[in-house]
Amino acid sequence: MMTRKSKLITTIAVGLVLAAGVAGIAVAQSGGLVSAALADGAVGEQADGYLGIKGGASEGLRAEVDAINIKRRAAYTQLATQKGATVKEVAAAIGCQTLTSRVGEGRAYQLLDGIWRVKGAGPIALPAYCNS
Amino acid sequence: MKPLLLTNERSGAISGAMKPATLPILSASLAVLAGCVTVKAPDKPIEINLNVNIRQEVIYTLKQDANALITDNPELFPK
């Protein structure tokens, strides 16, 4: 037997799952340009925790990168409030991780100096606050 | 001749008594001046060092959460 309250909760839960599913499909459909640009070195991870575009980019690619960065910022904000840190600190901590383990050889990345580099065989020279 | 001798002895007596008193005062005021100059110097570097230390600690504590966020949201971190 379901009370009115639990019915309402179930409805909301189903709605959320559907919304998440639709959003997931939208990201999956639009993520192609970014993946290709990452492989080309036209887009890369930045030490500040966000994706960046190296040089000029098509409007579609720019829109995809912006969309990902807006979602990243939302996720960083959530974690920051949970942990009592600033959004910038969470983003910097993410940047340490992406530069350590998610930038493959030959891919582009950007450090705090704003210069784009291509990853070689060795590890990336991380900002000092990453090493601890 | 007599008055000249008298004044000479007097002035000698006065300056003899003043010298030991003025020397410590002079050196004391010099020391105070030197103290003032050194107090003013260190101000900025201390604050910068503090900020860097706090930041590094926070980022260290966020390390695991950051990794979890990346693996939990693969759509936000395309490879």
Backbone of each chain as ProteinMPNN parsed JSONL, in Angstrom:
{"seq_chain_A": "MMTRKSKLITTIAVGLVLAAGVAGIAVAQSGGLVSAALADGAVGEQADGYLGIKGGASEGLRAEVDAINIKRRAAYTQLATQKGATVKEVAAAIGCQTLTSRVGEGRAYQLLDGIWRVKGAGPIALPAYCNS", "coords_chain_A": {"N_chain_A": [[0.825, -1.214, 0.0], [0.463, 2.181, -0.802], [1.134, 5.326, 0.509], [-0.004, 8.731, 0.103], [2.127, 10.43, 0.209], [4.402, 8.806, -0.264], [3.831, 8.027, -2.833], [4.114, 10.405, -4.18], [6.83, 10.837, -3.817], [7.852, 8.663, -5.257], [7.0, 9.365, -7.817], [8.472, 11.686, -8.236], [11.035, 10.613, -8.125], [11.03, 8.879, -10.352], [10.733, 10.766, -12.34], [13.139, 12.185, -12.049], [15.005, 10.222, -12.733], [14.334, 9.799, -15.399], [14.89, 12.348, -16.435], [17.631, 12.496, -15.963], [18.464, 10.432, -17.605], [17.779, 11.422, -20.155], [19.401, 13.682, -20.213], [21.867, 12.43, -20.112], [21.889, 11.078, -22.568], [21.894, 13.282, -24.254], [24.409, 14.404, -23.687], [26.037, 12.299, -24.487], [25.474, 12.28, -27.195], [26.428, 14.738, -28.007], [29.025, 14.748, -27.285], [30.932, 13.953, -29.061], [32.44, 15.73, -30.675], [34.202, 16.907, -28.846], [35.73, 14.736, -27.925], [37.062, 14.033, -30.287], [38.481, 16.397, -30.708], [40.119, 16.407, -28.487], [41.777, 14.281, -29.078], [43.034, 15.325, -31.31], [44.457, 17.351, -30.185], [43.419, 19.863, -30.108], [41.794, 20.569, -28.115], [42.192, 20.582, -24.608], [43.063, 19.462, -21.231], [43.164, 21.643, -18.41], [45.224, 23.116, -15.832], [43.639, 24.444, -14.073], [41.394, 22.957, -13.716], [39.486, 22.817, -15.683], [38.264, 22.295, -19.089], [40.019, 23.39, -21.971], [40.327, 25.375, -24.98], [42.578, 25.226, -27.58], [43.746, 27.71, -29.451], [41.756, 28.638, -32.348], [38.292, 27.578, -32.716], [35.475, 25.657, -33.905], [32.046, 26.765, -33.772], [30.354, 24.842, -32.811], [32.041, 23.055, -31.432], [33.055, 24.771, -29.481], [30.734, 25.284, -28.055], [30.196, 22.767, -26.994], [32.414, 22.349, -25.321], [32.043, 24.474, -23.541], [29.624, 23.659, -22.398], [30.359, 21.324, -21.045], [32.182, 22.398, -19.215], [30.532, 24.066, -17.694], [28.935, 22.173, -16.431], [30.918, 20.829, -15.041], [31.69, 22.83, -13.276], [29.392, 23.051, -11.73], [29.407, 20.566, -10.46], [31.811, 20.795, -9.039], [31.175, 22.876, -7.341], [29.239, 21.707, -5.747], [30.726, 19.699, -4.427], [32.528, 21.345, -3.112], [30.938, 22.742, -1.251], [30.161, 20.607, 0.298], [32.583, 19.87, 1.453], [33.533, 22.092, 2.669], [35.3, 23.726, 1.3], [36.709, 26.015, -1.151], [35.336, 26.676, -4.445], [37.308, 27.076, -6.276], [39.48, 25.786, -5.112], [38.632, 23.102, -5.135], [38.45, 22.788, -7.899], [41.139, 23.137, -8.573], [42.243, 20.912, -7.307], [41.067, 18.913, -8.837], [42.26, 19.514, -11.268], [44.914, 18.778, -10.709], [44.599, 16.012, -10.644], [43.562, 15.365, -13.218], [45.657, 16.181, -14.853], [47.61, 14.484, -13.944], [46.724, 11.837, -14.476], [44.942, 11.691, -16.659], [45.692, 12.819, -19.026], [46.891, 11.833, -21.971], [49.866, 10.662, -23.73], [51.052, 12.899, -26.195], [48.811, 14.418, -26.118], [47.213, 17.637, -25.627], [47.817, 20.051, -23.038], [47.361, 22.476, -20.4], [49.197, 24.528, -18.23], [49.346, 26.622, -15.222], [50.505, 28.892, -16.232], [49.306, 29.45, -18.596], [50.212, 28.562, -21.012], [50.046, 26.415, -23.785], [50.951, 23.03, -23.911], [52.353, 19.968, -25.199], [51.936, 16.683, -24.137], [54.705, 14.742, -23.314], [56.77, 11.783, -23.054], [57.409, 11.648, -20.351], [56.2, 12.46, -16.968], [53.869, 15.19, -16.341], [54.964, 18.425, -15.353], [53.737, 19.323, -12.507], [51.759, 21.922, -10.818], [53.048, 23.373, -7.749], [51.363, 22.987, -5.52], [50.099, 20.597, -5.98], [51.752, 18.509, -5.284], [52.1, 16.453, -2.645]], "CA_chain_A": [[0.0, 0.0, 0.0], [1.259, 3.398, -0.913], [0.523, 6.561, 0.992], [0.078, 9.795, -0.887], [3.486, 10.989, 0.256], [5.359, 7.907, -0.927], [3.526, 8.08, -4.268], [4.722, 11.644, -4.675], [8.284, 10.612, -3.856], [8.125, 7.758, -6.385], [6.834, 10.135, -9.053], [9.634, 12.578, -8.374], [12.206, 9.775, -8.403], [10.934, 8.436, -11.744], [10.997, 11.968, -13.144], [14.579, 12.487, -11.988], [15.723, 9.19, -13.496], [14.085, 10.093, -16.816], [15.624, 13.565, -16.783], [19.05, 12.144, -15.989], [18.656, 9.613, -18.798], [17.738, 12.308, -21.319], [20.614, 14.497, -20.168], [22.972, 11.527, -20.452], [21.874, 10.858, -24.021], [22.291, 14.548, -24.891], [25.868, 14.532, -23.552], [26.666, 11.264, -25.312], [25.332, 12.65, -28.595], [27.166, 15.949, -28.343], [30.398, 14.655, -26.796], [31.826, 13.478, -30.114], [33.372, 16.774, -31.132], [35.235, 17.118, -27.826], [36.641, 13.584, -27.936], [37.909, 14.155, -31.472], [39.372, 17.546, -30.519], [41.123, 15.986, -27.504], [42.739, 13.438, -29.791], [43.795, 16.201, -32.216], [45.22, 18.343, -29.431], [42.773, 21.182, -30.236], [41.196, 20.793, -26.789], [42.982, 19.885, -23.592], [42.812, 19.725, -19.816], [43.922, 22.763, -17.837], [45.548, 22.962, -14.406], [42.574, 25.057, -13.267], [40.305, 21.992, -13.547], [38.504, 22.911, -16.757], [38.745, 22.038, -20.436], [40.336, 24.614, -22.699], [40.491, 25.261, -26.426], [43.865, 25.776, -28.026], [43.533, 28.404, -30.719], [40.372, 28.812, -32.78], [37.469, 26.377, -32.729], [34.145, 25.848, -34.483], [31.028, 27.155, -32.809], [29.822, 23.62, -32.193], [33.03, 22.56, -30.465], [33.089, 25.728, -28.371], [29.509, 25.087, -27.272], [30.351, 21.515, -26.235], [33.392, 22.573, -24.248], [31.379, 25.337, -22.556], [28.599, 22.868, -21.694], [31.065, 20.441, -20.105], [32.769, 23.213, -18.144], [29.439, 24.529, -16.819], [28.569, 21.019, -15.597], [32.028, 20.6, -14.102], [31.623, 23.852, -12.234], [28.282, 22.692, -10.838], [29.871, 19.434, -9.64], [32.843, 21.305, -8.132], [30.497, 23.69, -6.332], [28.59, 20.774, -4.822], [31.767, 19.082, -3.581], [33.123, 22.402, -2.28], [30.058, 23.003, -0.101], [30.224, 19.406, 1.148], [33.87, 19.748, 2.138], [33.928, 23.369, 3.261], [36.411, 24.307, 0.539], [36.234, 26.915, -2.202], [35.186, 26.049, -5.762], [38.616, 27.166, -6.922], [40.333, 24.747, -4.531], [38.185, 21.819, -5.686], [38.839, 22.769, -9.311], [42.591, 22.941, -8.629], [42.49, 19.513, -6.944], [40.694, 18.148, -10.028], [43.312, 19.762, -12.256], [46.063, 17.933, -10.337], [44.303, 14.622, -11.004], [43.452, 15.187, -14.671], [46.99, 16.306, -15.455], [48.414, 13.328, -13.549], [46.324, 10.522, -14.984], [43.984, 11.646, -17.766], [46.244, 13.404, -20.253], [47.767, 10.836, -22.588], [51.005, 11.156, -24.502], [50.661, 13.539, -27.444], [47.631, 15.274, -25.908], [47.525, 19.004, -25.197], [47.423, 20.448, -21.68], [47.783, 23.841, -20.071], [49.514, 24.796, -16.826], [48.849, 27.9, -14.721], [51.083, 30.002, -17.001], [48.463, 29.703, -19.766], [50.86, 28.105, -22.247], [49.669, 25.051, -24.177], [52.061, 22.123, -24.165], [51.956, 18.619, -25.602], [52.543, 15.756, -23.182], [55.713, 13.828, -23.819], [56.805, 10.469, -22.415], [57.509, 11.805, -18.907], [55.05, 13.076, -16.307], [53.723, 16.643, -16.458], [55.466, 19.182, -14.195], [52.514, 19.845, -11.888], [51.916, 23.038, -9.887], [53.628, 22.941, -6.471], [50.352, 22.568, -4.543], [49.64, 19.222, -6.275], [52.66, 17.52, -4.704], [52.08, 16.362, -1.183]], "C_chain_A": [[0.852, 1.253, 0.0], [0.496, 4.6, -0.358], [0.687, 7.631, -0.097], [1.509, 10.343, -0.979], [4.486, 10.104, -0.504], [5.11, 7.864, -2.425], [4.212, 9.284, -4.907], [6.232, 11.469, -4.836], [8.648, 9.732, -5.041], [8.032, 8.517, -7.706], [8.044, 11.032, -9.305], [10.873, 11.785, -8.774], [12.21, 9.325, -9.855], [11.263, 9.597, -12.673], [12.473, 12.282, -13.203], [15.381, 11.511, -12.835], [15.57, 9.46, -14.989], [14.911, 11.294, -17.265], [17.116, 13.281, -16.905], [19.374, 11.352, -17.243], [18.716, 10.467, -20.043], [19.005, 13.154, -21.376], [21.822, 13.67, -20.581], [23.06, 11.295, -21.944], [22.363, 12.112, -24.733], [23.804, 14.71, -24.849], [26.565, 13.546, -24.474], [26.61, 11.65, -26.785], [26.252, 13.802, -28.961], [28.643, 15.848, -27.954], [31.409, 14.298, -27.86], [32.869, 14.488, -30.537], [34.527, 16.948, -30.152], [36.239, 15.967, -27.845], [37.606, 13.667, -29.12], [38.932, 15.279, -31.29], [40.46, 17.233, -29.493], [42.218, 15.174, -28.185], [43.618, 14.274, -30.711], [44.735, 17.15, -31.465], [44.655, 19.745, -29.567], [42.104, 21.584, -28.926], [42.036, 20.024, -25.783], [42.566, 20.238, -22.184], [43.701, 20.872, -19.337], [44.15, 22.518, -16.348], [44.452, 23.554, -13.513], [41.338, 24.17, -13.147], [39.248, 22.026, -14.64], [39.141, 22.544, -18.091], [39.035, 23.374, -21.11], [40.507, 24.338, -24.172], [41.779, 25.966, -26.82], [43.631, 26.41, -29.393], [42.056, 28.534, -31.065], [39.616, 27.499, -32.788], [36.131, 26.703, -33.366], [33.16, 26.19, -33.374], [30.494, 25.935, -32.063], [30.761, 23.085, -31.119], [33.069, 23.467, -29.237], [31.875, 25.514, -27.455], [29.614, 23.823, -26.416], [31.3, 21.677, -25.062], [32.766, 23.432, -23.139], [30.386, 24.536, -21.721], [29.253, 21.955, -20.656], [31.606, 21.246, -18.933], [31.706, 23.737, -17.18], [29.026, 23.39, -15.893], [29.671, 20.696, -14.599], [31.932, 21.577, -12.942], [30.515, 23.536, -11.233], [28.705, 21.563, -9.899], [30.919, 19.895, -8.624], [32.193, 22.081, -6.984], [29.853, 22.804, -5.274], [29.613, 20.155, -3.865], [32.372, 20.117, -2.622], [32.252, 22.679, -1.056], [30.071, 21.814, 0.848], [31.469, 19.421, 2.024], [34.326, 21.043, 2.804], [35.146, 23.977, 2.6], [35.837, 25.296, -0.479], [36.148, 26.143, -3.519], [36.543, 26.014, -6.469], [39.561, 26.073, -6.398], [39.947, 23.367, -5.058], [38.64, 21.706, -7.133], [40.342, 22.523, -9.459], [42.955, 21.496, -8.299], [42.15, 18.59, -8.115], [41.783, 18.287, -11.089], [44.547, 18.91, -11.982], [45.831, 16.496, -10.819], [44.24, 14.422, -12.514], [44.823, 15.255, -15.33], [47.87, 15.108, -15.109], [48.038, 12.087, -14.347], [45.437, 10.537, -16.226], [44.479, 12.304, -19.049], [47.245, 12.409, -20.829], [48.902, 11.483, -23.366], [50.529, 11.742, -25.834], [49.442, 14.434, -27.32], [48.063, 16.631, -25.377], [47.074, 19.238, -23.757], [47.951, 21.842, -21.406], [48.041, 23.97, -18.578], [49.03, 26.198, -16.448], [49.397, 29.091, -15.508], [50.299, 30.294, -18.276], [49.068, 29.258, -21.09], [50.427, 26.664, -22.542], [50.923, 24.232, -24.465], [51.499, 20.778, -24.604], [52.677, 17.639, -24.691], [53.524, 14.834, -23.879], [55.654, 12.508, -23.067], [56.793, 10.591, -20.889], [56.253, 12.425, -18.303], [55.05, 14.6, -16.475], [54.264, 17.301, -15.188], [54.293, 19.921, -13.555], [52.792, 21.099, -11.063], [52.34, 22.525, -8.506], [52.565, 22.415, -5.501], [49.817, 21.163, -4.809], [50.474, 18.186, -5.526], [52.565, 17.529, -3.184], [52.026, 14.908, -0.772]], "O_chain_A": [[1.841, 1.352, 0.725], [-0.653, 4.844, -0.726], [1.415, 7.449, -1.073], [2.019, 10.665, -2.052], [5.305, 10.595, -1.28], [6.043, 7.688, -3.208], [4.794, 9.208, -5.989], [6.828, 11.885, -5.829], [9.62, 9.999, -5.748], [8.864, 8.343, -8.596], [8.561, 11.122, -10.418], [11.653, 12.205, -9.628], [13.243, 9.373, -10.524], [11.977, 9.435, -13.662], [13.008, 12.606, -14.264], [16.302, 11.897, -13.555], [16.533, 9.366, -15.75], [15.545, 11.273, -18.32], [17.78, 13.76, -17.825], [20.413, 11.559, -17.872], [19.586, 10.278, -20.893], [19.607, 13.324, -22.436], [22.694, 14.146, -21.309], [24.145, 11.309, -22.526], [23.139, 12.036, -25.686], [24.419, 15.102, -25.84], [27.538, 13.881, -25.15], [27.549, 11.397, -27.54], [26.79, 13.855, -30.066], [29.427, 16.748, -28.253], [32.614, 14.329, -27.608], [34.036, 14.149, -30.736], [35.678, 17.115, -30.555], [37.448, 16.189, -27.788], [38.801, 13.408, -28.984], [40.095, 15.138, -31.666], [41.583, 17.724, -29.603], [43.408, 15.346, -27.918], [44.802, 13.981, -30.88], [45.685, 17.681, -32.039], [45.312, 20.717, -29.193], [41.876, 22.764, -28.659], [42.533, 18.937, -26.08], [41.814, 21.188, -21.962], [44.83, 21.044, -19.797], [43.382, 21.815, -15.692], [44.349, 23.206, -12.336], [40.342, 24.575, -12.548], [38.228, 21.345, -14.541], [40.363, 22.486, -18.225], [38.364, 24.371, -20.84], [40.796, 23.211, -24.575], [42.035, 27.114, -26.455], [43.351, 25.715, -30.37], [41.203, 28.539, -30.177], [40.22, 26.428, -32.857], [35.696, 27.855, -33.377], [33.412, 25.937, -32.196], [30.221, 25.984, -30.864], [30.325, 22.709, -30.031], [33.111, 22.993, -28.101], [31.994, 25.562, -26.231], [29.18, 23.804, -25.264], [31.032, 21.209, -23.956], [32.939, 23.151, -21.953], [30.306, 24.699, -20.504], [28.766, 21.827, -19.533], [31.5, 20.819, -17.783], [31.956, 23.839, -15.979], [28.792, 23.609, -14.704], [29.398, 20.334, -13.454], [32.074, 21.2, -11.779], [30.683, 23.732, -10.029], [28.409, 21.59, -8.704], [30.917, 19.439, -7.48], [32.595, 21.966, -5.826], [29.904, 23.094, -4.079], [29.394, 20.096, -2.656], [32.685, 19.805, -1.473], [32.767, 22.835, 0.051], [30.001, 21.988, 2.065], [31.421, 19.035, 3.192], [35.385, 21.083, 3.431], [35.937, 24.662, 3.249], [34.62, 25.395, -0.641], [36.789, 25.107, -3.694], [36.877, 25.053, -7.163], [40.345, 25.508, -7.161], [40.813, 22.557, -5.389], [39.151, 20.668, -7.553], [40.772, 21.796, -10.354], [43.849, 20.915, -8.915], [42.85, 17.607, -8.361], [42.177, 17.309, -11.724], [45.159, 18.381, -12.911], [46.742, 15.848, -11.333], [44.782, 13.451, -13.042], [45.12, 14.49, -16.247], [48.766, 14.749, -15.873], [48.908, 11.368, -14.837], [45.198, 9.476, -16.804], [43.76, 12.339, -20.047], [48.306, 12.171, -20.252], [48.897, 12.686, -23.625], [49.697, 11.144, -26.517], [49.067, 15.124, -28.268], [49.122, 16.771, -24.766], [46.068, 18.683, -23.316], [48.859, 22.328, -22.08], [47.213, 23.572, -17.759], [48.386, 26.877, -17.248], [48.823, 30.179, -15.46], [50.585, 31.272, -18.967], [48.52, 29.534, -22.158], [50.443, 25.808, -21.658], [51.83, 24.679, -25.167], [50.319, 20.488, -24.405], [53.888, 17.745, -24.492], [53.211, 14.225, -24.903], [54.618, 12.151, -22.507], [56.231, 9.735, -20.205], [55.356, 12.862, -19.024], [56.09, 15.212, -16.717], [54.051, 16.8, -14.084], [53.905, 21.001, -14.001], [53.929, 21.325, -10.649], [52.035, 21.391, -8.136], [52.839, 21.49, -4.737], [49.146, 20.591, -3.949], [49.976, 17.117, -5.174], [52.917, 18.513, -2.534], [52.001, 14.605, 0.421]]}, "seq_chain_B": "MKPLLLTNERSGAISGAMKPATLPILSASLAVLAGCVTVKAPDKPIEINLNVNIRQEVIYTLKQDANALITDNPELFPK", "coords_chain_B": {"N_chain_B": [[96.016, 87.468, 34.564], [95.143, 85.843, 36.639], [92.188, 85.634, 36.57], [91.817, 84.276, 34.176], [92.921, 81.727, 34.567], [91.173, 80.784, 36.451], [88.679, 80.606, 35.113], [89.321, 78.731, 33.179], [89.749, 76.41, 34.698], [87.228, 76.03, 35.709], [85.641, 75.591, 33.467], [86.733, 73.281, 32.616], [86.031, 71.605, 34.7], [83.271, 71.456, 34.447], [82.842, 70.342, 31.887], [83.982, 67.895, 32.305], [82.27, 66.698, 34.08], [79.904, 66.415, 32.547], [80.409, 64.734, 30.371], [80.359, 61.799, 30.959], [77.63, 61.556, 31.386], [76.253, 62.34, 29.037], [77.017, 60.525, 27.079], [75.811, 57.825, 27.412], [73.097, 58.552, 26.945], [73.097, 59.39, 24.318], [73.847, 57.02, 22.956], [71.737, 55.396, 23.639], [69.524, 56.608, 22.431], [70.215, 56.224, 19.804], [70.06, 53.473, 19.608], [67.321, 53.073, 19.93], [66.379, 54.283, 17.609], [67.471, 52.555, 15.682], [66.105, 50.225, 16.307], [63.455, 50.86, 15.597], [63.58, 50.887, 12.78], [64.082, 48.193, 12.049], [61.774, 46.855, 12.869], [59.758, 47.566, 11.119], [60.226, 46.24, 8.686], [59.535, 43.235, 7.947], [56.639, 42.134, 6.414], [54.937, 41.554, 4.098], [55.855, 38.95, 2.984], [55.204, 36.965, 4.865], [52.398, 36.645, 4.847], [51.893, 35.639, 2.26], [53.223, 33.15, 2.294], [51.664, 31.799, 4.179], [49.184, 31.569, 2.878], [49.819, 29.829, 0.747], [50.514, 27.494, 2.114], [48.094, 26.713, 3.423], [46.43, 26.274, 1.226], [47.709, 24.148, -0.09], [47.375, 22.104, 1.749], [44.577, 21.841, 1.82], [44.074, 21.007, -0.778], [45.359, 18.597, -0.761], [43.721, 17.152, 1.021], [41.465, 17.015, -0.53], [42.032, 15.273, -2.507], [41.203, 12.5, -2.83], [38.42, 12.803, -3.052], [38.304, 14.301, -5.355], [39.247, 12.49, -7.252], [37.182, 10.61, -7.076], [35.028, 12.118, -7.986], [35.733, 12.47, -10.649], [35.724, 9.815, -11.663], [33.089, 9.156, -11.184], [31.669, 10.789, -12.859], [31.927, 10.326, -15.816], [31.067, 11.47, -18.186], [31.643, 14.118, -17.99], [34.307, 14.178, -18.125], [35.718, 13.561, -20.723], [37.765, 11.32, -22.607]], "CA_chain_B": [[96.376, 86.046, 34.578], [94.374, 85.082, 37.624], [90.837, 85.242, 36.152], [91.897, 83.298, 33.09], [93.159, 80.404, 35.161], [89.964, 80.369, 37.163], [87.639, 80.154, 34.162], [89.774, 77.481, 32.562], [89.516, 75.284, 35.616], [85.776, 75.842, 35.831], [85.072, 74.946, 32.27], [87.23, 71.895, 32.628], [85.248, 70.842, 35.674], [81.89, 71.241, 33.94], [82.82, 69.368, 30.776], [84.343, 66.593, 32.864], [81.095, 66.108, 34.722], [78.853, 66.176, 31.549], [80.731, 63.685, 29.41], [79.822, 60.465, 31.239], [76.165, 61.553, 31.368], [75.696, 62.474, 27.679], [77.34, 59.363, 26.231], [74.757, 56.803, 27.429], [71.858, 59.06, 26.352], [73.278, 59.376, 22.867], [73.837, 55.641, 22.445], [70.397, 54.851, 23.866], [68.621, 57.126, 21.399], [70.623, 55.56, 18.56], [69.537, 52.106, 19.659], [65.869, 53.179, 19.707], [66.194, 54.552, 16.178], [67.784, 51.326, 14.942], [65.011, 49.304, 16.602], [62.292, 51.26, 14.801], [63.77, 50.538, 11.374], [63.979, 46.748, 11.826], [60.402, 46.39, 13.133], [58.881, 47.84, 9.972], [60.557, 45.508, 7.46], [58.832, 42.045, 7.458], [55.189, 42.271, 6.401], [54.264, 40.853, 2.998], [56.184, 37.54, 2.724], [54.545, 36.077, 5.828], [51.031, 36.388, 4.399], [51.943, 34.811, 1.048], [53.573, 31.79, 2.703], [50.512, 31.226, 4.881], [48.18, 31.195, 1.887], [50.268, 28.664, -0.013], [50.437, 26.319, 2.975], [46.699, 26.323, 3.618], [45.944, 25.785, -0.038], [48.273, 22.829, -0.377], [46.735, 21.148, 2.659], [43.191, 21.633, 1.375], [44.1, 20.234, -2.019], [45.721, 17.221, -0.386], [42.553, 16.479, 1.605], [40.446, 16.862, -1.574], [42.561, 14.398, -3.557], [40.351, 11.321, -3.045], [37.119, 13.267, -3.529], [38.488, 14.734, -6.738], [39.309, 11.265, -8.058], [35.841, 10.007, -7.1], [34.193, 12.967, -8.848], [36.101, 12.202, -12.048], [35.267, 8.488, -12.091], [31.618, 9.101, -11.107], [31.082, 11.628, -13.921], [32.776, 10.163, -17.004], [30.625, 12.332, -19.296], [32.254, 15.436, -17.81], [35.759, 14.053, -18.335], [35.962, 12.71, -21.889], [39.192, 10.994, -22.822]], "C_chain_B": [[95.483, 85.233, 35.497], [92.981, 84.665, 37.14], [90.846, 84.178, 35.042], [92.067, 81.866, 33.622], [91.897, 79.836, 35.795], [88.893, 79.817, 36.194], [88.032, 78.849, 33.484], [89.471, 76.28, 33.438], [88.035, 74.954, 35.736], [85.213, 75.067, 34.629], [85.528, 73.487, 32.201], [86.407, 71.039, 33.559], [83.859, 70.523, 35.14], [81.866, 70.168, 32.845], [83.182, 67.977, 31.279], [83.137, 65.911, 33.469], [80.033, 65.72, 33.68], [79.135, 64.943, 30.69], [80.131, 62.301, 29.744], [78.303, 60.414, 31.159], [75.623, 61.568, 29.941], [75.962, 61.237, 26.82], [76.252, 58.267, 26.25], [73.449, 57.267, 26.778], [71.934, 58.983, 24.84], [73.157, 57.946, 22.314], [72.457, 55.0, 22.609], [69.442, 55.319, 22.775], [68.951, 56.512, 20.044], [70.034, 54.15, 18.486], [68.031, 52.104, 19.395], [65.585, 53.391, 18.231], [66.415, 53.288, 15.353], [66.665, 50.305, 15.134], [63.79, 49.609, 15.76], [62.411, 50.781, 13.363], [63.565, 49.042, 11.156], [62.565, 46.225, 12.053], [59.531, 46.523, 11.895], [59.062, 46.855, 8.813], [59.658, 44.297, 7.127], [57.314, 42.192, 7.545], [54.537, 41.385, 5.34], [54.585, 39.353, 2.904], [55.445, 36.572, 3.633], [53.161, 35.691, 5.33], [51.011, 35.441, 3.201], [52.239, 33.364, 1.429], [52.398, 31.079, 3.361], [49.475, 30.728, 3.882], [48.564, 29.921, 1.145], [50.136, 27.398, 0.83], [49.01, 25.816, 3.152], [46.156, 25.672, 2.351], [46.433, 24.36, -0.326], [47.626, 21.755, 0.501], [45.336, 20.804, 2.204], [43.171, 20.745, 0.137], [44.49, 18.789, -1.738], [44.511, 16.472, 0.169], [41.474, 16.236, 0.551], [40.826, 15.818, -2.619], [41.622, 13.222, -3.871], [38.986, 11.715, -3.591], [37.194, 13.681, -4.987], [38.523, 13.523, -7.669], [37.934, 10.625, -8.196], [34.936, 10.801, -8.038], [34.465, 12.672, -10.325], [35.548, 10.846, -12.498], [33.743, 8.369, -12.059], [30.944, 9.897, -12.225], [31.898, 11.533, -15.21], [32.364, 11.082, -18.155], [31.222, 13.743, -19.19], [33.768, 15.398, -18.066], [36.041, 13.103, -19.502], [37.466, 12.478, -22.08], [39.588, 11.25, -24.264]], "O_chain_B": [[95.112, 84.1, 35.192], [92.607, 83.499, 37.269], [89.983, 83.301, 34.994], [91.415, 80.933, 33.156], [91.587, 78.647, 35.711], [88.303, 78.757, 36.406], [87.195, 77.979, 33.245], [88.99, 75.254, 32.958], [87.636, 73.795, 35.847], [84.468, 74.093, 34.742], [84.786, 72.599, 31.781], [86.115, 69.883, 33.255], [83.339, 69.43, 35.366], [81.045, 69.25, 32.844], [82.724, 66.982, 30.719], [82.995, 64.691, 33.384], [79.307, 64.755, 33.916], [78.22, 64.203, 30.328], [79.468, 61.7, 28.899], [77.734, 59.355, 30.895], [74.64, 60.886, 29.651], [75.182, 60.945, 25.913], [75.819, 57.829, 25.184], [72.765, 56.472, 26.132], [70.987, 58.575, 24.168], [72.454, 57.704, 21.333], [72.061, 54.157, 21.804], [68.648, 54.535, 22.256], [68.057, 56.303, 19.224], [69.574, 53.706, 17.434], [67.526, 51.218, 18.705], [64.683, 52.775, 17.663], [65.646, 52.987, 14.44], [66.321, 49.591, 14.192], [63.149, 48.687, 15.255], [61.429, 50.314, 12.787], [62.935, 48.651, 10.173], [62.199, 45.213, 11.455], [58.662, 45.686, 11.65], [58.131, 46.658, 8.032], [59.04, 44.328, 6.062], [56.768, 42.357, 8.636], [53.681, 40.56, 5.658], [53.663, 38.551, 2.756], [55.097, 35.469, 3.21], [52.792, 34.518, 5.388], [50.183, 34.532, 3.149], [51.578, 32.448, 0.939], [52.169, 29.893, 3.123], [48.952, 29.62, 4.009], [47.731, 29.039, 0.941], [49.703, 26.357, 0.335], [48.755, 24.617, 3.041], [45.497, 24.634, 2.412], [45.666, 23.495, -0.747], [47.364, 20.641, 0.047], [44.942, 19.638, 2.196], [42.345, 19.84, 0.025], [44.007, 17.868, -2.397], [44.292, 15.306, -0.16], [40.648, 15.339, 0.719], [40.036, 15.513, -3.513], [41.287, 12.98, -5.031], [38.451, 11.052, -4.48], [36.266, 13.444, -5.76], [37.908, 13.528, -8.735], [37.557, 10.159, -9.271], [34.163, 10.218, -8.799], [33.545, 12.63, -11.142], [34.972, 10.736, -13.581], [33.165, 7.583, -12.809], [29.762, 9.69, -12.501], [32.489, 12.518, -15.652], [33.188, 11.437, -18.998], [31.294, 14.468, -20.183], [34.418, 16.435, -18.204], [36.534, 11.992, -19.308], [38.3, 13.325, -21.758], [40.742, 11.036, -24.634]]}, "name": "protein", "num_of_chains": 2, "seq": "MMTRKSKLITTIAVGLVLAAGVAGIAVAQSGGLVSAALADGAVGEQADGYLGIKGGASEGLRAEVDAINIKRRAAYTQLATQKGATVKEVAAAIGCQTLTSRVGEGRAYQLLDGIWRVKGAGPIALPAYCNSMKPLLLTNERSGAISGAMKPATLPILSASLAVLAGCVTVKAPDKPIEINLNVNIRQEVIYTLKQDANALITDNPELFPK"}
